């Protein structure tokens, strides 16, 4: 009788899990359909239009990611234009959250549904329709981490292919966002050892992984794709020289300016929001015009690097002040979220879509709030990692630590490498925090000892057992 009841209980649990999985799958499918309804055919940002033009012409530069251009070229026949990249991004986004929700649903139906519901929340859902390499990068890394998580407890012959694919996705993310090269080893260490997050593992893999990922960038960019060198890193130098000039009150550029231009450089030109004020924002485009003057080019040459080193050595406090102000702008102040100026144009068909307009209205309400401040998500990522630390020996705890640690390091790279404070640069941190929080809850649930059922208790613990003295 007890054995039959036990079999019935197991069958009941299996049926319950099937129903939970089906309900999660329906929710995720509805999410994907809603995403397509709201965002189709996807919004091609200014950066994306350059990438697409490179893809169609099969001519690449390194200012934007040539790896994204090649991917776009490969998938473009599916739906030419932004639609192909949008559909890929949306599919990866819902596939990652859907898989995570199914993993959560094994433990709890409500947790599985909550995971699927979290994918609908802003700011995560706001970016799925935006063709930006930052969005594609974040979604690809999330898919890589979830893939490793799903295969963590599988036999080695099944787990190894998933791990290999996840590592390839991480490498592709580095090609999309080269500053991710510092954060990539942390995520790679998790993928290689998904059952436990161990600092020894991170220490073992960090330097070799960093070197490999770093070497991959020039190999693919210039070796395989013959990308034109457009010197994107020199935008950092211009931004820093402008910042040091502002804080010291002295010109740091290797150029002699007029009195009026010097006054502008010290006063109005510096903007911690973005370096574009030296490029094409009035009244200061004269800076880049001079640095790129055909008869005396400075941008992209050792002269600019030497001026940067000299400015840092002579004025370290001014440099740190500039970088601190930029990071406060990036983390703690209201910045650009979505490029809404394009949609508000009267001739824009996309912005007047009856399905998209409500999202723009919601964006306008939420954009000034802390929900769209990277600093909040950075603090939450750290908090999730701290909460998961005690469960780092479980697959769920390892996942939570792997994604939040990599997201934290990635955001902090902008302290040195950032030249703009747009919210999109923190999108990986948003996705990692949400997914990591789900895994942290799973890890906590797994650590709670389960009470044994009546048929699992020892005979001596029963009130009617033979060990109880008879009166």
C-alpha positions as CSV (number, residue, x, y, z in Angstrom):
1,X,0.0,0.0,0.0
2,X,2.8,2.4,1.0
3,X,4.7,1.7,-2.3
4,X,1.6,2.3,-4.4
5,X,0.9,5.6,-2.6
6,X,4.6,6.6,-3.1
7,X,4.3,5.8,-6.9
8,X,1.1,7.9,-7.1
9,X,2.8,10.8,-5.3
10,X,5.7,10.7,-7.8
11,X,3.3,10.5,-10.7
12,X,1.4,13.4,-9.3
13,X,4.5,15.5,-8.9
14,X,5.5,14.7,-12.5
15,X,2.1,15.8,-13.8
16,X,2.3,18.9,-11.8
17,X,5.7,19.8,-13.2
18,X,4.4,19.2,-16.7
19,X,1.5,21.5,-16.1
20,X,3.9,24.1,-14.6
21,X,6.2,23.9,-17.6
22,X,3.4,24.2,-20.0
23,X,2.1,27.3,-18.3
24,X,5.5,28.8,-18.3
25,X,6.0,28.1,-22.0
26,X,2.6,29.7,-22.8
27,X,3.6,32.8,-20.8
28,X,7.0,33.0,-22.6
29,X,5.3,32.5,-26.0
30,X,2.9,35.3,-25.2
31,X,5.8,37.5,-24.2
32,X,7.6,36.9,-27.5
33,X,4.4,37.5,-29.5
34,X,3.8,40.8,-27.5
35,X,7.4,41.9,-28.2
36,X,7.0,41.4,-31.9
37,X,3.6,43.2,-31.9
38,X,5.0,46.2,-30.0
39,X,8.5,46.5,-31.6
40,X,8.3,45.0,-35.1
41,X,10.2,45.6,-37.4
42,X,12.7,46.7,-34.7
43,X,14.2,50.2,-34.4
44,X,17.5,50.7,-36.2
45,X,19.5,53.2,-34.2
46,X,22.0,55.5,-35.8
47,X,24.9,53.2,-34.8
48,X,23.0,50.2,-36.2
49,X,22.5,51.9,-39.6
50,X,26.3,52.3,-39.9
51,X,26.7,48.6,-39.1
52,X,24.1,47.5,-41.5
53,X,25.6,49.6,-44.3
54,X,29.0,47.9,-43.6
55,X,27.3,44.5,-43.7
56,X,25.6,45.1,-47.0
57,X,28.8,46.5,-48.6
58,X,31.0,43.9,-46.9
59,X,33.3,46.7,-45.8
60,X,34.2,47.0,-42.1
61,X,35.5,49.6,-39.7
62,X,36.4,49.1,-36.0
63,X,34.4,52.1,-34.6
64,X,31.4,49.8,-34.5
65,X,31.6,46.1,-34.2
66,X,32.5,44.3,-37.5
67,X,31.4,41.0,-35.8
68,X,27.9,42.4,-35.5
69,X,28.0,43.4,-39.2
70,X,29.0,39.9,-40.2
71,X,26.2,38.3,-38.1
72,X,23.7,40.8,-39.6
73,X,24.9,39.9,-43.1
74,X,24.4,36.2,-42.4
75,X,20.8,36.5,-41.0
76,X,19.6,39.4,-43.3
77,X,18.0,37.1,-45.8
78,X,15.5,36.0,-43.1
79,X,13.9,39.5,-43.1
80,X,16.0,42.2,-44.7
81,X,16.8,45.3,-42.7
82,X,16.4,45.7,-39.0
83,X,13.8,42.9,-38.8
84,X,16.3,40.1,-38.9
85,X,18.4,41.5,-36.1
86,X,15.3,42.4,-34.0
87,X,13.8,38.9,-34.4
88,X,17.1,37.3,-33.4
89,X,17.5,39.5,-30.3
90,X,13.9,39.0,-29.2
91,X,14.2,35.2,-29.7
92,X,17.4,35.0,-27.7
93,X,15.9,37.2,-25.0
94,X,12.8,35.1,-24.5
95,X,14.7,31.8,-25.0
96,X,17.0,32.8,-22.1
97,X,14.3,33.9,-19.8
98,X,12.0,31.0,-20.8
99,X,14.7,28.5,-20.0
100,X,15.4,30.2,-16.7
101,X,11.7,30.1,-15.9
102,X,11.5,26.4,-16.7
103,X,14.4,25.7,-14.3
104,X,12.6,27.7,-11.6
105,X,9.3,26.0,-12.3
106,X,10.9,22.6,-11.4
107,X,11.0,23.9,-7.8
108,X,8.0,26.2,-7.7
109,X,5.2,27.0,-10.2
110,X,4.9,30.5,-8.8
111,X,8.6,31.1,-9.0
112,X,8.7,29.9,-12.7
113,X,5.8,32.2,-13.6
114,X,7.4,35.1,-11.6
115,X,10.6,34.6,-13.6
116,X,8.7,34.8,-16.9
117,X,6.9,37.9,-15.7
118,X,10.1,39.6,-14.8
119,X,11.1,39.5,-18.5
120,X,8.1,41.9,-19.1
121,X,9.3,44.5,-16.6
122,X,11.1,47.7,-17.5
123,X,13.8,48.5,-18.1
124,X,14.6,44.9,-19.4
125,X,11.8,44.8,-21.9
126,X,12.2,48.3,-23.2
127,X,15.4,47.5,-25.1
128,X,14.5,44.3,-26.9
129,X,13.3,46.2,-30.0
130,X,16.4,48.5,-30.2
131,X,19.1,47.4,-32.6
132,X,22.1,48.3,-30.5
133,X,25.2,46.2,-30.0
134,X,24.9,46.8,-26.3
135,X,21.5,45.1,-26.3
136,X,22.7,42.2,-28.5
137,X,25.7,41.8,-26.3
138,X,23.7,41.6,-23.1
139,X,21.2,39.1,-24.5
140,X,23.9,36.9,-25.9
141,X,25.7,36.8,-22.6
142,X,22.5,36.0,-20.7
143,X,21.8,33.2,-23.2
144,X,25.3,31.8,-22.6
145,X,25.0,31.8,-18.8
146,X,21.5,30.3,-18.8
147,X,22.7,27.6,-21.3
148,X,25.4,26.6,-18.8
149,X,23.0,26.7,-15.9
150,X,20.5,24.4,-17.7
151,X,23.2,21.9,-18.4
152,X,25.1,22.2,-15.1
153,X,23.8,18.9,-13.6
154,X,23.8,16.9,-16.8
155,X,26.3,14.1,-17.6
156,X,29.6,15.4,-19.0
157,X,28.8,14.1,-22.5
158,X,25.7,16.3,-22.6
159,X,27.1,19.2,-20.6
160,X,30.3,19.7,-22.7
161,X,28.6,20.8,-25.9
162,X,26.5,23.3,-24.0
163,X,29.6,24.7,-22.3
164,X,31.5,25.0,-25.6
165,X,28.6,26.9,-27.2
166,X,28.3,29.1,-24.1
167,X,32.0,30.0,-24.3
168,X,31.6,30.8,-28.0
169,X,28.8,33.2,-27.1
170,X,30.9,34.8,-24.5
171,X,33.7,35.3,-27.0
172,X,31.2,36.8,-29.5
173,X,30.1,39.2,-26.8
174,X,33.6,40.4,-26.4
175,X,33.8,41.0,-30.2
176,X,30.6,43.1,-29.8
177,X,31.8,45.1,-26.8
178,X,35.6,44.9,-26.5
179,X,35.6,46.6,-23.0
180,X,33.9,43.4,-21.9
181,X,37.2,41.6,-22.1
182,X,37.8,42.2,-18.4
183,X,34.5,40.8,-17.3
184,X,34.5,37.9,-19.8
185,X,36.9,35.6,-17.7
186,X,34.5,35.8,-14.7
187,X,31.6,34.5,-16.8
188,X,33.8,32.0,-18.6
189,X,35.0,30.6,-15.2
190,X,31.3,30.0,-14.3
191,X,30.6,28.3,-17.6
192,X,33.6,26.0,-17.1
193,X,32.7,25.1,-13.5
194,X,28.9,25.6,-13.3
195,X,28.3,23.5,-10.2
196,X,30.3,25.8,-7.9
197,X,31.6,29.4,-8.0
198,X,35.1,29.3,-6.6
199,X,37.6,32.1,-6.4
200,X,40.4,29.6,-7.0
201,X,38.7,28.7,-10.3
202,X,38.5,32.4,-11.2
203,X,42.1,32.9,-10.4
204,X,43.2,29.9,-12.5
205,X,41.2,31.0,-15.6
206,X,41.3,34.7,-15.4
207,X,44.7,35.6,-17.0
208,X,44.7,32.9,-19.7
209,X,41.0,33.8,-20.6
210,X,41.8,37.5,-20.6
211,X,44.7,37.0,-23.0
212,X,42.7,34.8,-25.3
213,X,39.7,37.1,-25.4
214,X,42.0,40.1,-25.9
215,X,43.9,38.5,-28.7
216,X,40.6,37.5,-30.4
217,X,39.7,41.1,-31.0
218,X,42.5,42.0,-33.4
219,X,42.6,38.5,-34.9
220,X,38.9,38.8,-36.0
221,X,38.8,42.6,-36.6
222,X,42.0,43.1,-38.6
223,X,43.1,39.5,-39.5
224,X,39.9,37.9,-40.7
225,X,37.7,40.9,-41.6
226,X,40.4,43.4,-42.6
227,X,38.5,46.2,-40.7
228,X,39.6,49.8,-41.3
229,X,41.3,51.2,-38.2
230,X,39.2,54.2,-37.1
231,X,40.8,54.6,-33.7
232,X,37.8,54.5,-31.4
233,X,40.0,54.4,-28.4
234,X,41.2,57.9,-29.2
235,X,37.7,59.2,-28.4
236,X,38.6,58.3,-24.8
237,X,41.8,60.4,-25.1
238,X,39.9,63.4,-26.4
239,X,37.3,63.1,-23.7
240,X,40.0,62.8,-21.0
241,X,42.1,65.7,-22.4
242,X,38.9,67.8,-22.5
243,X,38.1,66.9,-18.9
244,X,41.6,67.7,-17.6
245,X,41.5,71.0,-19.5
246,X,38.2,71.8,-17.9
247,X,39.4,71.0,-14.3
248,X,42.9,72.6,-14.6
249,X,41.9,75.6,-16.6
250,X,44.8,74.9,-18.9
251,X,44.8,73.6,-22.4
252,X,46.0,69.9,-22.5
253,X,45.6,69.3,-26.2
254,X,48.7,69.2,-28.4
255,X,47.3,72.1,-30.3
256,X,47.4,75.9,-29.9
257,X,43.9,77.4,-29.8
258,X,42.6,80.9,-30.2
259,X,41.7,82.8,-27.0
260,X,38.0,82.2,-27.6
261,X,38.5,78.5,-28.3
262,X,40.5,78.1,-25.2
263,X,37.8,79.8,-23.1
264,X,35.2,77.4,-24.6
265,X,37.4,74.4,-23.8
266,X,37.8,75.5,-20.2
267,X,34.2,76.5,-19.8
268,X,31.3,75.3,-22.1
269,X,32.8,72.4,-24.1
270,X,33.1,69.9,-21.3
271,X,30.0,67.7,-20.8
272,X,30.2,64.6,-18.6
273,X,27.2,63.1,-20.4
274,X,29.2,62.4,-23.6
275,X,32.4,63.2,-25.5
276,X,30.3,64.2,-28.6
277,X,30.5,67.9,-27.5
278,X,34.0,67.9,-29.0
279,X,32.9,66.2,-32.2
280,X,29.6,67.5,-33.5
281,X,27.8,69.5,-30.8
282,X,27.9,73.3,-31.1
283,X,29.9,75.3,-30.2
284,X,32.8,72.9,-29.9
285,X,33.2,70.8,-33.1
286,X,36.3,72.8,-33.8
287,X,38.2,70.4,-31.6
288,X,37.7,67.3,-33.8
289,X,38.0,69.4,-37.0
290,X,41.4,70.4,-35.9
291,X,42.5,67.0,-34.6
292,X,41.4,65.5,-38.0
293,X,42.7,68.2,-40.2
294,X,44.0,66.5,-43.3
295,X,47.3,68.4,-43.5
296,X,48.1,67.8,-39.8
297,X,46.2,64.8,-38.5
298,X,46.5,64.3,-34.7
299,X,43.6,62.0,-33.9
300,X,44.7,58.4,-34.2
301,X,48.4,59.3,-34.0
302,X,51.0,58.9,-31.3
303,X,50.9,62.7,-30.7
304,X,47.5,62.4,-29.1
305,X,48.7,59.5,-26.9
306,X,51.7,61.4,-25.8
307,X,49.6,64.4,-24.9
308,X,47.3,62.1,-22.9
309,X,50.1,60.5,-20.9
310,X,51.6,64.0,-20.2
311,X,48.3,65.3,-19.0
312,X,47.7,62.3,-16.7
313,X,51.2,62.5,-15.2
314,X,51.0,66.2,-14.7
315,X,47.4,66.4,-13.4
316,X,46.3,63.1,-11.9
317,X,43.8,64.9,-9.5
318,X,42.1,66.6,-12.5
319,X,41.9,63.3,-14.3
320,X,40.3,61.6,-11.3
321,X,37.9,64.4,-10.9
322,X,36.8,64.2,-14.5
323,X,36.4,60.4,-14.3
324,X,34.5,60.7,-11.0
325,X,32.1,63.3,-12.4
326,X,31.5,61.1,-15.4
327,X,30.8,58.0,-13.3
328,X,28.4,59.9,-11.1
329,X,26.6,61.1,-14.3
330,X,26.5,57.5,-15.6
331,X,25.5,55.8,-12.4
332,X,23.5,58.3,-10.5
333,X,21.8,60.8,-12.8
334,X,19.1,60.7,-15.5
335,X,20.5,60.0,-18.9
336,X,19.4,58.9,-22.4
337,X,17.4,55.6,-22.3
338,X,15.7,55.3,-25.7
339,X,16.3,57.6,-28.7
340,X,12.8,59.0,-28.6
341,X,13.6,62.1,-30.7
342,X,13.3,60.0,-33.8
343,X,9.9,58.7,-32.9
344,X,8.5,62.1,-32.1
345,X,9.3,63.3,-35.6
346,X,5.9,63.8,-37.4
347,X,7.1,61.7,-40.4
348,X,8.1,58.7,-38.2
349,X,5.8,55.8,-38.8
350,X,7.5,53.7,-36.1
351,X,6.8,56.3,-33.3
352,X,3.2,56.6,-34.1
353,X,2.4,52.8,-34.0
354,X,-0.7,52.2,-31.8
355,X,1.2,49.4,-30.1
356,X,4.4,51.3,-29.5
357,X,3.0,54.6,-28.4
358,X,2.0,53.4,-25.0
359,X,5.5,52.2,-24.3
360,X,6.9,55.6,-25.2
361,X,4.4,57.2,-22.7
362,X,5.5,54.7,-20.0
363,X,9.1,55.5,-20.9
364,X,8.5,59.2,-20.4
365,X,7.1,58.5,-16.9
366,X,9.8,56.2,-15.8
367,X,12.9,57.6,-17.5
368,X,13.6,60.2,-14.7
369,X,13.2,57.7,-11.9
370,X,15.9,55.5,-10.2
371,X,14.6,52.5,-12.1
372,X,16.6,53.9,-15.0
373,X,19.8,54.7,-13.1
374,X,22.7,52.2,-13.7
375,X,23.8,52.9,-10.1
376,X,20.7,51.2,-8.8
377,X,21.3,48.1,-10.9
378,X,24.9,48.0,-9.9
379,X,24.0,48.1,-6.2
380,X,21.4,45.4,-6.8
381,X,23.8,43.2,-8.7
382,X,26.3,43.4,-5.8
383,X,23.5,42.7,-3.3
384,X,22.4,39.6,-5.2
385,X,26.0,38.4,-5.3
386,X,26.3,38.8,-1.6
387,X,23.1,37.0,-0.9
388,X,24.2,34.1,-3.2
389,X,27.7,33.8,-1.7
390,X,26.6,31.4,1.0
391,X,25.1,29.1,-1.7
392,X,28.1,29.3,-4.1
393,X,28.5,25.5,-3.9
394,X,25.1,25.0,-5.6
395,X,24.4,25.4,-9.4
396,X,21.9,28.2,-8.7
397,X,24.3,30.1,-6.4
398,X,27.2,29.7,-8.9
399,X,25.0,31.1,-11.7
400,X,23.9,34.1,-9.6
401,X,27.5,34.9,-8.7
402,X,28.8,34.3,-12.2
403,X,26.4,36.7,-13.9
404,X,26.4,39.4,-11.2
405,X,30.2,39.4,-10.8
406,X,30.7,39.8,-14.5
407,X,28.1,42.5,-14.7
408,X,29.7,44.4,-11.8
409,X,33.1,44.4,-13.4
410,X,31.7,45.2,-16.8
411,X,29.9,48.4,-15.5
412,X,33.0,49.5,-13.7
413,X,35.1,49.3,-16.8
414,X,33.3,52.5,-17.9
415,X,35.1,54.3,-15.1
416,X,38.2,54.3,-17.3
417,X,36.8,53.6,-20.8
418,X,33.5,55.4,-20.8
419,X,32.8,58.3,-23.2
420,X,29.0,58.5,-22.9
421,X,26.6,58.0,-20.0
422,X,23.6,56.4,-21.9
423,X,21.7,53.8,-19.8
424,X,22.1,51.2,-22.5
425,X,25.7,50.6,-21.5
426,X,24.4,49.1,-18.2
427,X,21.9,46.7,-19.9
428,X,23.9,43.6,-19.2
429,X,23.9,44.6,-15.5
430,X,20.0,44.8,-15.6
431,X,19.6,41.4,-17.2
432,X,22.3,39.8,-14.9
433,X,20.7,41.2,-11.8
434,X,17.2,40.0,-12.7
435,X,18.4,36.5,-13.7
436,X,20.8,36.4,-10.8
437,X,18.1,37.3,-8.3
438,X,15.9,34.4,-9.6
439,X,18.9,32.0,-9.2
440,X,19.7,33.4,-5.7
441,X,16.1,32.6,-4.6
442,X,16.4,29.1,-6.1
443,X,19.7,28.6,-4.2
444,X,18.1,29.6,-0.9
445,X,15.2,27.2,-1.5
446,X,17.6,24.4,-2.2
447,X,19.5,25.1,1.0
448,X,16.3,24.8,3.2
449,X,16.3,21.2,4.6
450,X,13.2,19.3,3.5
451,X,11.1,17.7,6.2
452,X,10.9,13.9,5.7
453,X,7.5,12.4,4.8
454,X,5.8,9.9,7.1
455,X,7.1,6.9,5.3
456,X,10.7,8.2,5.3
457,X,10.8,8.6,9.1
458,X,12.6,6.0,11.1
459,X,10.4,3.6,13.0
460,X,11.8,4.8,16.3
461,X,10.5,8.2,15.7
462,X,6.9,7.1,15.4
463,X,4.6,7.5,18.4
464,X,3.5,3.9,18.0
465,X,6.9,2.4,17.5
466,X,8.2,-0.6,19.3
467,X,10.7,1.5,21.1
468,X,8.0,3.3,23.0
469,X,7.5,1.6,26.4
470,X,4.0,0.1,26.9
471,X,2.1,1.1,29.9
